[in-house]
C-alpha cells in the first residue's frame, strides 16, 4: 500500500497538542497489561469452538497470551515478514484471531481481516488492492475447507491452524510450538503507522479499504470504554466478528485498554450466547436491536439463563424502538446504549448515564458542541459535528430540517486505500461526508435524530451488503431483464436480502435457481438473497432511478 504513515504531520501535531492523540500503541497496551496482571485471565474461546474449527476451547492468561503472541510473531518473521507487510486474516472469533492481531502489531505488520463468509469473489480482488503478502487462516470453519481455498487463490503463502492441511499450506500449530519466542523484539512503532485495513461497502459494487492507525483506533475506542464504564473487573462477551468497527472497536480494543476478560462468540447461536452470559458472568455485551426485542417478547428464551451479572448492553446500526429500550431497563434493570458508528469514524452514542429516559435514548444522539450540555465520553468533546443540506451545501441549524451528518476529529480515518482513485469522502472544510441524514431535535436542540440511510445498504446481522454488487451479478443471469436489491425486516438479523427481478420474456426463475447461480460466483453466503419477488417492471423516477423505498414498502406490506 502506498505510504504507511496515514495522517499528515500538521494533523498529528494539532491533535497531540490538544491531548486527543497520545504515544500509545496496541502492543504497548498489551505489554502494560501483561506486566500488571500476568496471571489473570485475559481471553476465553467460544464454547462451541470444537464444532466450529475442530479444536478444544482455551482460556489464556495475559502471560500466556503474550507468549503465544511472541511465538506467532517469531513464525511470521521466519517466513520473511517485514515491517509494513500486509497480513490477510480469515478466522472466526477465537483466541487465535486475538493472537493474530497482537502478533502482527508486535512486529509492525498491517492486518486486513476478512469476514469468514468471504470467498474468492471478494478475497482475491481485495487482497490485490491491499497487496497482501501472507494469509493466515484455519483448516476449516464449519464445513468449509478454508486453508485449501486460500491455497487455490495463488496470491501469497498460506499459514493455517488445524489438522489435515493440504500440501503447500504452512502448519501453523507445529511452527508456533517449535518457535523461539525470545527472538522477537517489539518494533518501535509510530502511532501514525497503519495497523489495519478493514473493508466497507457503499452503494458501489467494490468494497473500499479503510486504513487505520494506532492514533485513530485508540482515540475512537474511548467511546466504547467510557459509555459502558468499563474497568478491569468487567467480562465482555463479543458476538460481533472482529473484522470491522463493531467487533474491533466495540469489544477488542476496550478489552485491551482496560485489561478485563474477553469472551469470544462465533457464529451467533442464541442458546450458546445465553449460556456464556450465565457461566462466564458476563457484565457487558452487544446485540442487534431485533434480537433484544425478540428476547423481551419471548420470556421462555431467557428462562434457563442467568443474566443478573449484565449491567448494560450495546446496540445500534438501525434505529432502536423505545419500548425495547424501556423494557430492558424496567424489567431487568439493564441499560441499553445506543451506538451509531462506521468504519470511517462516526462515533455517536447515547448512554443511560447521560440520557436516563429510555425513549430519548432510543431516538436521539447527543449533538456535540451545543452550549450548556456536556456528555460523559471525551470523544464528544473532540468531535466537531454539523448537518449540511445536501442540495444547497448550507449548514442546517434549525430543528426538523434534514441534513447530511458531517464530522471531523481524532476518531476519523485519514482516507480510503488508494484514495487517489476514488472521490474524496471529505468536504472542502475537511469534514467526513457520512451519507447519513439526521435532523436537529430536543427542547434545546441538544440532540440529533436519525432520519434515513443515504447510502443504499442492506445491513444483515451487522454485515453491510452493497446492493449494486448483487445487482451486477444477478443481471448476468440469462433469465433476468432487470433487478433491484432491497432489504426487508427480520426479527433476528435486522434485515434480509430480497431480489426484485423483472424476468426476460418467456423466462422462468425461482429462488433456488438464482441462489445456485450466485453460489457459482463464489460470493459470501450472507449476501445470498433469501426472497425473490418477480415484477413486470421496476418503479422508477423521471430520471430513471429505481424507487427502492416504494419496493421496500410493497415487500413489507
C-alpha positions in Angstrom: 0.0 0.0 0.0 1.3 3.5 -0.7 2.5 5.1 2.5 2.5 3.5 6.0 2.0 6.8 7.8 -1.6 7.8 7.5 -2.3 11.3 8.9 -0.5 14.5 7.7 2.1 16.0 10.1 0.0 19.1 10.8 -2.9 17.0 12.0 -0.7 14.9 14.2 0.9 18.0 15.7 -2.6 19.6 16.3 -4.3 16.5 17.8 -1.4 15.5 20.0 -1.0 19.1 21.3 -4.7 19.0 22.3 -4.2 15.7 24.1 -6.6 13.8 21.7 -3.8 11.5 20.4 -1.1 10.0 22.5 2.0 7.9 22.0 0.1 4.7 22.9 0.3 1.8 20.6 -1.6 -1.5 20.5 1.5 -3.5 21.5 2.3 -1.1 24.3 -1.1 -1.6 25.8 -0.7 -5.3 25.7 2.7 -5.3 27.3 1.4 -3.0 30.1 -1.4 -5.4 30.9 1.0 -8.4 30.9 3.3 -6.5 33.3 0.4 -5.5 35.5 -1.6 -8.8 35.8 0.3 -11.7 34.1 -1.6 -14.5 35.8 -5.1 -13.0 35.4 -7.5 -14.5 32.9 -7.4 -12.5 29.6 -9.3 -14.2 26.8 -11.8 -17.1 26.5 -12.7 -19.2 23.4 -16.2 -19.7 22.1 -17.9 -22.6 23.9 -18.7 -24.3 20.6 -15.1 -24.0 19.2 -14.7 -27.7 18.6 -17.7 -27.8 16.2 -16.5 -24.6 14.6 -12.9 -25.3 13.8 -12.2 -28.8 15.3 -10.1 -27.8 18.3 -10.9 -27.5 22.0 -11.8 -24.2 23.6 -9.0 -22.5 25.5 -8.6 -19.9 28.3 -5.4 -17.8 28.3 -4.0 -15.6 31.0 -2.3 -12.3 30.0 1.2 -14.0 30.3 0.0 -17.0 28.2 -1.4 -14.6 25.6 1.8 -12.7 25.5 3.8 -15.9 25.0 1.5 -17.0 22.1 1.8 -13.6 20.6 5.6 -13.9 20.5 5.5 -17.4 19.1 3.3 -16.4 16.2 5.4 -13.3 15.6 8.5 -15.4 15.5 6.9 -17.7 12.9 5.9 -14.7 10.7 9.4 -13.3 10.9 10.9 -16.7 10.0 8.8 -16.7 6.8 10.3 -13.3 5.8 7.6 -10.9 7.0 8.8 -7.4 7.2 7.5 -4.3 8.9 4.8 -2.7 6.8 3.7 -6.0 5.1 0.0 -6.8 4.9 -1.3 -10.0 6.6 -4.6 -11.2 5.3 -6.6 -12.9 8.1 -9.7 -15.0 7.9 -10.6 -16.6 11.3 -13.7 -16.8 13.4 -13.8 -15.1 16.8 -11.4 -17.3 18.6 -8.2 -16.9 20.8 -6.3 -17.4 17.5 -7.8 -14.3 16.0 -6.8 -12.2 19.1 -3.3 -13.6 18.8 -3.1 -12.9 15.1 -3.8 -9.2 15.6 -1.4 -8.8 18.5 1.4 -10.7 16.9 1.1 -8.7 13.7 1.2 -5.4 15.6 4.2 -6.5 17.7 6.3 -6.8 14.6 4.8 -3.9 12.7 2.5 -5.8 10.2 -0.8 -4.5 8.9 -3.8 -6.8 9.3 -6.5 -6.9 6.7 -9.3 -9.1 8.2 -11.9 -10.8 6.0 -15.3 -12.0 7.3 -15.4 -15.8 7.4 -18.2 -15.7 4.8 -15.9 -14.1 2.2 -14.9 -16.3 -0.7 -12.8 -16.0 -3.9 -15.1 -13.4 -5.4 -14.3 -11.0 -2.5 -10.9 -12.1 -1.2 -8.9 -12.1 -4.4 -9.6 -8.6 -5.6 -9.4 -7.1 -2.1 -6.1 -8.9 -1.4 -4.7 -7.5 -4.6 -5.9 -4.0 -3.6 -4.2 -4.3 -0.2 -1.1 -6.0 -1.6 -1.4 -8.9 0.9 1.9 -10.7 1.5 0.7 -13.6 3.7 -2.6 -15.3 4.5 -3.5 -16.6 8.0 -6.5 -18.9 8.3 -7.5 -22.3 9.7 -8.0 -25.7 8.2 -11.8 -25.4 8.3 -14.5 -23.2 9.6 -17.7 -25.3 9.8 -17.9 -27.4 6.7 -15.6 -25.1 4.5 -12.0 -26.0 3.9 -10.6 -22.5 4.2 -6.9 -23.4 4.0 -7.4 -25.3 0.8 -9.4 -22.4 -0.7 -6.7 -19.9 0.1 -4.0 -22.1 -1.4 -6.1 -22.2 -4.6 -6.0 -18.4 -4.8 -2.3 -18.5 -5.5 -1.7 -15.0 -4.2 0.5 -15.4 -1.2 1.9 -18.0 1.2 -0.8 -19.6 3.4 -0.3 -20.3 7.2 -3.1 -22.2 8.8 -4.1 -23.6 12.2 -5.7 -27.1 12.4 -5.1 -30.6 11.1 -5.3 -32.3 7.7 -3.8 -29.3 5.9 -3.2 -29.7 2.2 0.3 -29.8 0.9 1.7 -26.3 0.4 0.0 -24.8 3.5 2.3 -24.0 6.4 1.2 -25.9 9.6 0.9 -23.0 12.0 0.3 -25.1 15.1 3.5 -27.1 14.6 5.5 -24.0 13.7 4.4 -21.9 16.7 5.0 -24.9 19.1 8.6 -25.0 17.9 9.2 -21.2 17.6 11.6 -19.4 20.0 9.6 -16.5 21.5 12.8 -14.9 22.8 13.9 -14.0 19.3 11.1 -11.4 18.9 11.8 -7.8 19.6 8.8 -5.4 19.5 9.1 -2.8 16.8 9.4 0.8 17.8 6.0 1.7 16.3 5.0 5.2 15.2 1.3 5.7 16.4 0.7 7.1 12.9 1.6 3.7 11.4 -1.3 1.9 9.6 -2.3 -1.2 11.6 -5.5 -2.4 9.9 -7.2 -2.2 6.6 -10.9 -3.0 7.1 -13.4 -3.2 4.3 -16.6 -1.3 3.9 -19.4 -1.5 1.3 -21.1 1.6 -0.1 -23.6 1.9 -2.9 -20.9 1.0 -5.4 -20.1 -2.6 -6.2 -16.5 -2.7 -5.0 -15.8 -2.5 -1.2 -13.4 0.2 -0.1 -10.4 -0.3 2.1 -10.4 1.7 5.3 -6.8 2.0 6.7 -6.5 2.9 10.4 -3.6 3.8 12.6 -2.9 3.4 16.3 -3.8 7.1 16.7 -7.4 7.0 15.4 -8.2 3.4 16.7 -7.1 4.3 20.2 -9.0 7.6 20.1 -12.3 6.1 19.0 -12.1 3.3 21.5 -12.5 5.7 24.4 -16.2 6.0 23.3 -16.7 2.2 23.8 -14.7 2.2 27.1 -16.5 5.2 28.7 -20.1 4.6 27.5 -20.4 1.3 29.4 -18.0 2.5 32.1 -15.6 -0.5 31.6 -13.0 -1.5 34.2 -10.6 -4.4 34.7 -13.3 -6.2 36.6 -15.7 -6.5 33.6 -16.3 -9.6 31.5 -17.1 -8.8 27.8 -19.0 -11.2 25.5 -18.2 -10.5 21.9 -20.6 -11.8 19.3 -19.6 -9.4 16.5 -16.9 -10.6 14.0 -13.6 -8.8 14.7 -13.3 -7.6 11.2 -14.7 -4.0 11.3 -15.7 -1.2 13.7 -18.3 -3.2 15.7 -16.1 -6.1 16.7 -12.7 -4.3 16.9 -13.8 -1.0 18.5 -16.9 -2.3 20.2 -15.1 -5.1 22.1 -11.5 -5.9 21.3 -9.9 -2.5 21.8 -11.8 -1.7 25.0 -10.7 -5.0 26.4 -7.1 -4.3 25.5 -7.2 -0.8 27.1 -8.8 -1.7 30.4 -7.4 -5.2 30.9 -10.7 -7.1 31.6 -11.8 -10.5 30.3 -12.8 -11.0 26.6 -15.1 -14.0 25.9 -15.4 -14.8 22.2 -18.6 -16.0 20.5 -19.0 -17.3 16.9 -21.1 -17.9 14.9 -24.1 -16.3 16.6 -26.2 -19.0 18.4 -28.7 -17.8 20.9 -28.6 -20.8 23.3 -24.7 -20.7 23.4 -24.8 -16.9 23.8 -27.1 -17.1 26.8 -25.1 -20.0 28.2 -21.9 -17.9 28.0 -23.6 -15.0 29.8 -24.6 -17.4 32.6 -21.4 -19.4 33.0 -18.9 -16.6 32.4 -20.8 -14.0 34.5 -20.8 -11.5 31.6 -21.2 -7.9 32.6 -21.4 -6.2 29.1 -22.2 -7.4 25.6 -23.6 -6.1 22.4 -26.6 -7.3 20.4 -28.7 -6.3 17.4 -31.9 -4.5 18.2 -34.2 -7.2 16.7 -32.7 -9.8 19.0 -33.2 -7.6 22.0 -36.8 -7.1 21.0 -37.3 -10.8 20.4 -36.0 -11.7 23.9 -38.5 -9.3 25.5 -41.3 -10.8 23.6 -40.5 -14.4 24.4 -39.8 -14.9 28.1 -39.1 -18.6 27.6 -35.9 -17.9 25.8 -34.4 -16.3 28.9 -36.0 -18.8 31.3 -32.9 -21.0 31.6 -30.4 -18.2 31.6 -29.0 -16.2 34.5 -28.5 -12.6 33.2 -28.2 -11.0 36.6 -24.5 -10.1 36.0 -25.3 -8.0 33.0 -25.1 -4.2 33.6 -25.5 -2.8 30.1 -25.9 -3.9 26.5 -24.7 -2.0 23.5 -26.9 -1.9 20.4 -27.4 0.0 17.2 -26.9 0.0 13.4 -30.6 0.6 12.9 -33.0 2.9 14.9 -33.9 1.5 18.3 -37.5 1.1 19.3 -38.3 3.0 22.6 -40.4 0.1 24.0 -37.4 -2.2 23.7 -35.1 0.2 25.5 -37.6 0.8 28.2 -38.5 -2.9 28.5 -34.9 -4.0 29.3 -34.5 -1.1 31.8 -37.8 -1.7 33.6 -37.9 -5.5 33.5 -34.2 -6.3 34.1 -32.5 -3.1 35.2 -30.2 -3.3 32.2 -29.4 -0.1 30.3 -29.2 -0.2 26.5 -26.5 2.0 25.0 -27.5 3.4 21.5 -24.5 3.4 19.2 -24.2 4.8 15.7 -20.8 4.2 14.1 -18.9 3.4 10.9 -15.5 2.1 9.8 -14.7 5.6 8.7 -15.0 7.1 12.1 -18.6 8.1 13.0 -18.9 7.8 16.8 -22.3 8.8 18.1 -23.6 7.2 21.3 -26.3 7.7 23.9 -25.8 6.0 27.2 -28.1 5.7 30.3 -25.9 8.0 32.4 -26.3 10.9 30.0 -29.8 10.2 28.8 -31.7 8.2 31.5 -35.0 8.5 29.7 -35.3 5.3 27.5 -37.5 6.9 24.9 -35.0 9.7 24.3 -32.1 7.3 24.4 -33.7 5.1 21.7 -34.4 8.1 19.4 -31.7 10.6 19.9 -27.9 11.1 19.9 -26.0 14.0 21.5 -25.5 17.0 19.3 -21.9 17.6 20.2 -20.9 21.2 21.0 -24.3 22.6 22.0 -23.7 25.3 24.7 -24.7 24.2 28.2 -24.5 20.5 27.5 -21.7 18.1 28.4 -21.6 14.4 27.8 -19.6 11.7 29.6 -17.3 10.4 26.8 -14.3 12.5 26.0 -14.9 11.7 22.3 -17.9 14.1 22.4 -15.6 17.0 23.2 -13.1 16.0 20.5 -15.6 15.6 17.6 -17.0 18.5 15.6 -20.4 17.7 14.1 -22.6 19.6 11.7 -25.6 18.9 9.4 -25.4 20.1 5.8 -28.3 20.4 3.3 -27.1 18.0 0.5 -28.8 20.1 -2.2 -27.6 23.6 -1.2 -24.5 22.9 0.8 -25.8 25.2 3.5 -25.4 24.2 7.2 -28.6 23.2 8.9 -29.2 25.0 12.1 -33.0 24.7 12.6 -34.7 21.7 14.2 -36.6 19.3 11.9 -34.7 20.1 8.7 -32.9 17.1 7.2 -29.2 17.3 6.6 -26.3 15.1 5.9 -24.2 14.3 9.0 -20.6 15.5 8.6 -17.9 15.3 11.3 -14.2 15.6 11.9 -11.9 14.9 14.8 -9.4 12.4 16.0 -11.7 9.4 15.5 -12.0 9.9 11.8 -9.9 7.9 9.4 -7.3 9.5 7.0 -8.9 8.4 3.8 -9.6 5.3 1.7 -7.0 2.9 0.5 -5.8 4.1 -3.0 -8.0 7.2 -2.3 -6.5 8.9 -5.3 -8.7 6.7 -7.5 -11.8 7.5 -5.6 -14.0 10.5 -4.9 -12.9 12.2 -1.6 -15.1 11.4 1.4 -14.3 14.8 2.8 -15.8 18.2 2.1 -13.9 21.4 1.5 -13.6 22.0 5.3 -12.2 18.6 6.0 -15.4 17.1 7.4 -16.3 13.5 6.6 -19.4 13.2 4.4 -21.2 10.3 6.1 -24.1 10.0 3.7 -26.4 9.6 6.7 -29.3 12.0 7.2 -30.3 13.5 10.6 -32.4 16.3 12.0 -31.8 18.5 15.0 -34.1 17.6 17.9 -34.7 18.2 21.6 -36.1 21.1 23.6 -32.8 22.9 23.5 -31.7 21.5 20.1 -29.3 19.3 22.1 -30.0 16.1 20.1 -29.6 14.6 16.6 -32.3 12.2 15.4 -31.6 9.7 12.6 -33.8 10.0 9.6 -32.6 7.7 6.9 -29.6 6.0 5.2 -28.5 8.0 2.3 -26.2 5.1 1.4 -28.1 2.3 -0.2 -27.1 -0.5 2.1 -28.7 -3.7 3.4 -27.5 -4.5 6.9 -27.9 -8.2 7.6 -26.8 -9.3 11.0 -24.4 -6.3 11.3 -22.8 -7.0 7.9 -23.1 -4.4 5.2 -24.3 -5.7 1.8 -23.9 -3.4 -1.3 -27.0 -3.8 -3.5 -25.1 -2.7 -6.6 -22.7 -5.6 -6.3 -25.5 -8.2 -6.1 -27.5 -6.4 -8.8 -24.5 -6.6 -11.1 -24.1 -10.3 -10.5 -27.8 -11.1 -10.9 -28.1 -9.1 -14.0 -25.8 -11.6 -15.7 -28.3 -14.4 -15.2 -29.8 -15.3 -18.6 -33.4 -15.1 -17.2 -33.0 -11.6 -15.8 -34.0 -8.4 -17.6 -33.8 -6.0 -14.7 -33.1 -6.3 -10.9 -33.1 -4.3 -7.7 -31.9 -5.5 -4.3 -33.6 -4.2 -1.2 -33.7 -5.2 2.5 -36.7 -6.3 4.4 -37.2 -6.5 8.2 -36.2 -9.6 10.1 -36.7 -10.2 13.9 -33.2 -11.6 14.5 -30.9 -10.3 11.8 -32.4 -6.9 11.4 -32.7 -7.2 7.6 -32.6 -9.9 5.0 -32.0 -9.6 1.3 -34.8 -9.5 -1.3 -34.1 -9.7 -5.0 -36.8 -7.9 -7.1 -36.5 -9.2 -10.6 -38.0 -8.4 -14.0 -37.7 -11.7 -15.9 -36.9 -11.8 -19.6 -39.8 -12.6 -21.9 -40.8 -16.2 -21.5 -38.0 -16.9 -19.0 -38.7 -18.7 -15.7 -36.8 -18.0 -12.5 -37.1 -19.3 -8.9 -35.2 -18.5 -5.7 -33.2 -21.8 -5.5 -32.1 -21.4 -9.1 -31.0 -17.8 -8.5 -29.1 -18.8 -5.3 -27.3 -21.6 -7.1 -26.3 -19.2 -9.9 -24.8 -16.8 -7.3 -23.0 -19.6 -5.4 -21.2 -20.4 -8.7 -19.8 -16.9 -8.4 -18.3 -17.8 -5.0 -19.7 -14.9 -3.1 -20.1 -14.7 0.6 -23.1 -16.7 1.8 -24.6 -13.8 3.8 -25.1 -11.9 0.6 -27.4 -14.5 -1.0 -31.0 -13.4 -1.5 -33.5 -15.1 0.8 -36.5 -13.8 -1.0 -37.4 -13.4 -4.7 -40.1 -11.1 -6.0 -41.0 -11.1 -9.7 -42.3 -7.9 -11.3 -43.3 -6.9 -14.8 -41.3 -3.6 -14.3 -39.4 -1.8 -11.6 -40.7 1.5 -10.3 -38.5 4.4 -11.4 -38.5 8.2 -11.1 -38.4 10.6 -14.1 -34.7 10.3 -14.4 -34.7 6.5 -14.4 -33.6 5.8 -10.8 -35.3 2.8 -9.2 -37.6 3.8 -6.4 -36.3 1.4 -3.8 -38.4 2.9 -0.9 -41.5 2.0 -2.9 -40.2 -1.5 -3.3 -39.4 -1.9 0.4 -42.9 -0.6 1.3 -44.5 -3.1 -1.1 -42.4 -6.0 0.2 -43.1 -5.2 3.9 -46.8 -4.9 3.2 
